[in-house]
Amino acid sequence: MRQNIFLSSILLATLVANAESATKKSIEIETTGELRMGAIQIEDEAGDKSSTLSLGGKVGLKTKPLHGLSAGVTLYSTNALFGKDEEPLFLDSNSKSYSIVGEAYIQADFDKTSIKVGRQLFETPFINSDDIGMIPNTVEGYSLYNRNIPHTTVVLGLLNSWAGVDAPKPEKFTKMQESSDDVMLLGAIYKGIENTTLQAWHYKLEHNDWDYLEASYEQEGWSVAGQYANQGDGNTLYGADATYSFKNLSLHTAYNEVHGVISNGFGGGPFFTSSEDHTVHETLHNKAKLMGAEYNVKDITLSLTHVLFSKSEDETDYIVSYALNESLSMDLIYSDMNHDGKMSRFFVNYSF
């Protein structure tokens, strides 16, 4: 799969050469970027503290489509300031600063189909970016999106390796499975019923096939949703979610019940009761109840979420978000994880 990056470079060079020969014009290139400063402090159950202050972000280049073909590359970086500690959310597997080409792909768009080959951001229930630190998860492989069926998006994936905040080695693309076999997936998202979204996903892994179903219904001021996951060998999850909003206040409640043991997959997981750190994963017969509230005042959002877990530590999250404008935002996140300790994070994001 790593040959895809080399292949992408060759294809991009060929694309540029052919385009310049055919049109006598240079390919137009779009640039994007984000500067991110992050601070984290973790206090464990014994009261010992560790902290990291990091400066990083991303810079990306993408060619504008030419006959349906385009290419892109994005460099991500995180750099600890004033020393560093072992904080996997911010640093690599050796507690060091690192930079990585997280995206490098060729994309082909034709009719209602889009195909992408190479390193890419990918968002599905059990494979997602989970952007909770300095550098999100990205994957390497093939993806296809098709919208030929009315109101339906079909997603196909053949993925081999990943890197980022949740990966075993955040700084290096490593195999997603011990067997080195690709993870194969098929998903469908249907929005043909008013105010309703239905989705179904199937993942083929080396030991088990995973299935995920979700249905949601949303009206102005309120929404409800249900979810079901089956990861084989009797490991299943059920969930329900409801929100109600009036004026600037939104109330949120959710429930998850696990039979057996469930996994987040390759990312943060899709579970309705997930808190900032804890989820119902990797604990036998776990159950969770979430209660939360969110209040908006102009450009400021205040959030409070409390999750009760039956077989793991409860968590309470306090979040303050401030959007100064479309380019600059700040987030302060404090998580009280009961006997698992406490975690504070602060982010400043500037997009350009």
C-alpha positions as CSV (number, residue, x, y, z in Angstrom):
1,M,0.0,0.0,0.0
2,R,2.9,2.4,0.6
3,Q,3.6,2.2,-3.2
4,N,0.4,4.2,-3.5
5,I,2.2,7.4,-2.4
6,F,5.0,6.9,-4.9
7,L,2.4,6.1,-7.5
8,S,0.4,9.2,-6.7
9,S,3.5,11.3,-7.2
10,I,4.1,9.8,-10.6
11,L,0.5,10.2,-11.6
12,L,0.5,13.8,-10.4
13,A,3.6,14.6,-12.4
14,T,2.1,12.9,-15.5
15,L,-1.1,14.8,-15.0
16,V,0.7,18.1,-14.8
17,A,2.9,17.3,-17.9
18,N,-0.1,16.2,-19.9
19,A,-2.2,19.2,-18.8
20,E,0.5,21.7,-19.7
21,S,1.1,20.0,-23.0
22,A,-2.6,20.0,-23.9
23,T,-3.7,23.4,-22.6
24,K,-0.4,25.3,-22.4
25,K,-1.4,26.4,-19.0
26,S,-0.1,25.5,-15.5
27,I,-2.4,23.6,-13.2
28,E,-4.1,25.7,-10.6
29,I,-3.2,24.8,-7.0
30,E,-5.3,25.6,-4.0
31,T,-3.6,26.0,-0.6
32,T,-5.2,25.5,2.8
33,G,-3.8,25.5,6.3
34,E,-4.4,25.6,10.0
35,L,-2.2,26.8,12.8
36,R,-3.0,25.0,16.1
37,M,-1.6,25.6,19.5
38,G,-2.5,23.1,22.1
39,A,-1.9,22.6,25.9
40,I,-2.7,19.5,27.9
41,Q,-2.3,18.6,31.5
42,I,-3.2,15.1,32.9
43,E,-3.4,14.3,36.6
44,D,-3.5,10.5,37.3
45,E,-5.3,8.7,40.1
46,A,-2.3,9.2,42.4
47,G,-2.2,13.0,41.9
48,D,0.9,13.1,39.7
49,K,0.7,15.7,36.9
50,S,2.2,15.9,33.4
51,S,1.8,18.5,30.8
52,T,2.7,19.5,27.2
53,L,2.4,22.7,25.3
54,S,2.6,22.2,21.5
55,L,2.5,24.3,18.4
56,G,1.6,22.7,15.1
57,G,-1.1,22.4,12.5
58,K,-1.3,21.5,8.8
59,V,-0.5,22.8,5.4
60,G,-2.2,21.4,2.3
61,L,-2.0,21.7,-1.5
62,K,-4.6,20.5,-3.9
63,T,-4.8,20.8,-7.7
64,K,-8.1,22.0,-9.2
65,P,-9.8,19.2,-11.2
66,L,-8.6,18.7,-14.7
67,H,-10.9,16.3,-16.7
68,G,-12.1,15.0,-13.4
69,L,-8.7,14.3,-12.0
70,S,-7.0,16.1,-9.0
71,A,-4.3,15.4,-6.5
72,G,-3.6,16.6,-2.9
73,V,-1.0,16.5,-0.2
74,T,-1.2,17.7,3.4
75,L,1.6,17.9,5.9
76,Y,0.7,17.7,9.6
77,S,3.0,18.7,12.5
78,T,3.1,18.9,16.3
79,N,6.1,20.5,18.1
80,A,6.4,20.4,21.9
81,L,7.4,23.7,23.5
82,F,9.5,24.2,26.7
83,G,10.0,20.4,27.2
84,K,7.6,17.5,26.9
85,D,6.0,14.6,28.7
86,E,4.5,11.4,27.7
87,E,1.2,12.7,26.2
88,P,0.1,10.5,23.3
89,L,-2.6,12.9,22.3
90,F,0.0,15.5,21.4
91,L,3.3,13.6,20.6
92,D,4.5,10.4,19.0
93,S,5.0,7.0,20.4
94,N,8.4,8.1,21.8
95,S,7.0,11.3,23.4
96,K,8.7,13.4,20.7
97,S,7.5,16.1,18.3
98,Y,6.8,14.8,14.8
99,S,5.6,15.8,11.3
100,I,3.9,13.5,8.9
101,V,2.5,13.6,5.4
102,G,-1.0,12.6,6.5
103,E,-2.7,13.0,3.1
104,A,-1.3,12.3,-0.3
105,Y,-3.8,11.1,-2.9
106,I,-5.1,11.1,-6.4
107,Q,-8.8,11.8,-6.8
108,A,-11.0,11.0,-9.8
109,D,-14.5,12.5,-10.0
110,F,-16.9,11.6,-12.8
111,D,-20.7,11.7,-13.0
112,K,-21.8,10.9,-9.4
113,T,-18.8,8.9,-8.4
114,S,-15.6,10.0,-6.6
115,I,-12.6,7.7,-6.2
116,K,-9.6,8.5,-4.0
117,V,-6.3,6.6,-3.9
118,G,-3.6,7.1,-1.2
119,R,-3.5,8.7,2.2
120,Q,-6.7,10.5,3.2
121,L,-9.1,11.6,5.9
122,F,-11.9,9.1,6.1
123,E,-15.1,9.4,8.2
124,T,-17.2,6.3,9.0
125,P,-18.6,5.0,12.3
126,F,-15.6,2.7,13.1
127,I,-12.9,4.4,11.0
128,N,-12.7,8.1,11.6
129,S,-10.3,11.1,12.2
130,D,-11.1,11.5,15.9
131,D,-9.5,15.0,16.0
132,I,-9.1,15.3,19.8
133,G,-5.4,16.2,19.9
134,M,-2.8,17.9,17.6
135,I,-3.0,15.5,14.6
136,P,-6.1,13.5,13.5
137,N,-6.2,9.9,12.3
138,T,-5.7,9.4,8.5
139,V,-5.7,6.2,6.6
140,E,-4.1,4.8,3.5
141,G,-6.0,2.9,0.8
142,Y,-8.8,3.2,-1.7
143,S,-12.2,4.8,-1.2
144,L,-15.2,5.3,-3.4
145,Y,-18.3,7.4,-3.0
146,N,-21.3,7.0,-5.4
147,R,-24.6,8.9,-5.5
148,N,-26.4,7.2,-8.5
149,I,-29.2,5.9,-6.2
150,P,-31.6,8.7,-5.4
151,H,-31.1,10.2,-1.9
152,T,-28.4,7.6,-1.2
153,T,-24.6,7.8,-0.8
154,V,-22.8,4.5,-1.1
155,V,-19.3,4.2,0.4
156,L,-16.7,1.5,-0.4
157,G,-13.3,1.3,1.3
158,L,-10.2,-0.9,1.0
159,L,-7.8,0.3,3.7
160,N,-4.4,-1.0,4.7
161,S,-2.7,1.3,7.2
162,W,-3.2,4.3,9.4
163,A,-1.5,7.0,11.5
164,G,-2.5,9.7,13.9
165,V,-3.8,10.2,17.4
166,D,-5.3,6.8,18.0
167,A,-2.8,4.7,16.0
168,P,-0.2,2.5,17.8
169,K,2.5,4.7,16.2
170,P,1.0,8.1,15.6
171,E,4.0,9.3,13.6
172,K,4.1,6.4,11.2
173,F,1.7,4.6,9.0
174,T,1.3,1.1,10.3
175,K,-0.9,-1.9,9.3
176,M,-4.4,-1.7,10.6
177,Q,-4.5,-5.5,11.1
178,E,-1.8,-8.0,12.4
179,S,-2.4,-10.2,9.3
180,S,-1.6,-7.2,7.0
181,D,-4.9,-7.9,5.3
182,D,-6.9,-4.8,4.1
183,V,-9.9,-3.7,6.0
184,M,-12.9,-3.8,3.6
185,L,-16.1,-1.9,4.2
186,L,-19.4,-1.1,2.5
187,G,-21.8,1.6,3.7
188,A,-24.9,3.3,2.6
189,I,-26.5,6.6,3.9
190,Y,-30.1,7.2,2.9
191,K,-31.9,10.6,3.2
192,G,-35.0,10.0,1.1
193,I,-37.5,10.3,4.0
194,E,-38.2,13.8,5.2
195,N,-36.1,14.8,8.3
196,T,-34.7,11.2,8.5
197,T,-31.3,9.7,8.0
198,L,-30.7,6.0,7.8
199,Q,-27.3,4.4,7.5
200,A,-25.9,0.8,7.4
201,W,-22.3,-0.3,7.4
202,H,-20.4,-3.6,7.0
203,Y,-16.7,-4.0,7.9
204,K,-14.7,-7.1,7.0
205,L,-11.9,-7.7,9.4
206,E,-9.4,-10.5,9.9
207,H,-11.3,-12.2,12.8
208,N,-14.8,-10.9,12.6
209,D,-17.2,-9.0,10.4
210,W,-18.7,-5.8,12.0
211,D,-22.1,-4.4,11.3
212,Y,-23.5,-1.0,12.3
213,L,-27.0,0.5,11.9
214,E,-28.2,4.0,12.8
215,A,-31.5,5.9,12.3
216,S,-32.1,9.5,13.2
217,Y,-35.1,11.8,13.0
218,E,-34.7,15.6,13.4
219,Q,-37.3,18.4,13.6
220,E,-36.8,22.0,14.5
221,G,-36.0,22.0,18.2
222,W,-35.6,18.3,18.8
223,S,-34.2,15.0,17.5
224,V,-34.1,11.3,18.3
225,A,-31.8,8.5,17.1
226,G,-31.1,4.8,17.6
227,Q,-28.0,2.7,16.9
228,Y,-27.0,-1.0,16.8
229,A,-23.6,-2.5,16.4
230,N,-22.6,-6.2,16.1
231,Q,-18.9,-7.1,16.2
232,G,-19.3,-10.9,16.1
233,D,-19.0,-13.6,18.8
234,G,-22.0,-12.2,20.7
235,N,-20.4,-8.7,21.1
236,T,-23.3,-6.2,20.4
237,L,-24.3,-2.7,21.4
238,Y,-27.6,-0.9,21.5
239,G,-28.1,2.8,21.9
240,A,-30.7,5.6,22.0
241,D,-30.2,9.4,21.8
242,A,-32.5,12.4,22.2
243,T,-32.0,16.2,22.2
244,Y,-34.4,19.1,22.9
245,S,-33.6,22.7,22.2
246,F,-35.3,26.0,23.1
247,K,-33.9,29.4,22.6
248,N,-30.2,29.2,23.4
249,L,-30.3,26.0,25.5
250,S,-30.0,22.4,24.3
251,L,-30.6,19.4,26.5
252,H,-29.1,16.0,25.6
253,T,-29.6,12.5,26.9
254,A,-28.3,9.1,25.6
255,Y,-28.1,5.4,26.6
256,N,-25.8,2.6,25.5
257,E,-25.9,-1.1,26.5
258,V,-23.1,-3.5,25.6
259,H,-23.4,-7.3,25.5
260,G,-19.9,-8.8,25.6
261,V,-17.1,-6.4,24.7
262,I,-17.2,-3.7,22.0
263,S,-14.4,-1.8,20.2
264,N,-14.0,1.8,19.1
265,G,-12.4,0.5,15.9
266,F,-9.9,2.8,14.2
267,G,-10.9,6.1,15.8
268,G,-13.1,7.4,18.6
269,G,-16.1,5.1,17.9
270,P,-19.7,6.1,17.0
271,F,-21.3,5.6,20.4
272,F,-24.0,8.0,21.6
273,T,-22.7,8.1,25.2
274,S,-19.0,8.8,24.4
275,S,-17.5,11.4,26.6
276,E,-14.3,13.4,25.8
277,D,-12.1,10.4,26.9
278,H,-14.2,7.4,28.1
279,T,-16.4,5.3,25.9
280,V,-18.2,2.0,26.6
281,H,-15.5,0.1,24.7
282,E,-13.2,-2.7,26.0
283,T,-15.2,-3.3,29.2
284,L,-17.4,-6.4,29.6
285,H,-21.1,-5.8,29.6
286,N,-20.7,-2.1,30.1
287,K,-23.7,0.3,30.2
288,A,-23.7,4.1,30.0
289,K,-26.1,6.9,30.6
290,L,-25.4,10.4,29.3
291,M,-26.9,13.7,30.5
292,G,-25.8,17.0,29.0
293,A,-26.6,20.6,28.3
294,E,-25.3,23.2,25.9
295,Y,-25.9,27.0,26.1
296,N,-25.0,29.5,23.3
297,V,-24.3,33.2,24.0
298,K,-23.4,35.0,20.8
299,D,-20.0,33.4,19.8
300,I,-19.6,31.5,23.0
301,T,-20.8,27.9,23.6
302,L,-20.9,26.4,27.1
303,S,-21.3,22.6,27.5
304,L,-21.7,20.3,30.4
305,T,-21.9,16.5,30.0
306,H,-22.0,13.8,32.6
307,V,-21.7,10.1,31.7
308,L,-22.4,7.3,34.2
309,F,-20.7,4.0,33.3
310,S,-21.8,0.7,34.9
311,K,-18.4,-1.1,34.6
312,S,-15.9,1.8,34.2
313,E,-15.2,5.2,35.7
314,D,-17.7,8.0,35.2
315,E,-16.7,11.2,33.5
316,T,-17.9,14.8,33.6
317,D,-16.8,17.2,30.8
318,Y,-16.9,21.0,31.0
319,I,-16.3,22.8,27.6
320,V,-16.1,26.4,26.7
321,S,-15.8,27.3,23.0
322,Y,-15.3,30.7,21.5
323,A,-15.4,31.5,17.8
324,L,-13.9,35.0,17.3
325,N,-14.5,34.8,13.5
326,E,-14.6,32.2,10.7
327,S,-10.8,31.7,11.0
328,L,-10.0,31.9,14.7
329,S,-11.5,29.8,17.5
330,M,-10.6,28.6,21.0
331,D,-11.7,25.6,23.0
332,L,-11.1,24.9,26.8
333,I,-12.0,21.3,27.8
334,Y,-11.8,20.0,31.4
335,S,-12.6,16.3,32.0
336,D,-13.1,14.8,35.5
337,M,-12.7,11.1,35.1
338,N,-13.3,10.1,38.7
339,H,-10.6,7.6,39.9
340,D,-9.0,7.7,36.4
341,G,-7.8,11.2,37.1
342,K,-8.4,14.6,35.4
343,M,-7.5,16.0,32.0
344,S,-7.4,19.6,30.9
345,R,-6.9,20.7,27.2
346,F,-6.8,24.1,25.6
347,F,-6.7,24.7,21.8
348,V,-6.4,27.8,19.6
349,N,-7.1,27.2,15.9
350,Y,-6.4,29.6,13.1
351,S,-7.4,28.6,9.6
352,F,-5.9,30.2,6.5
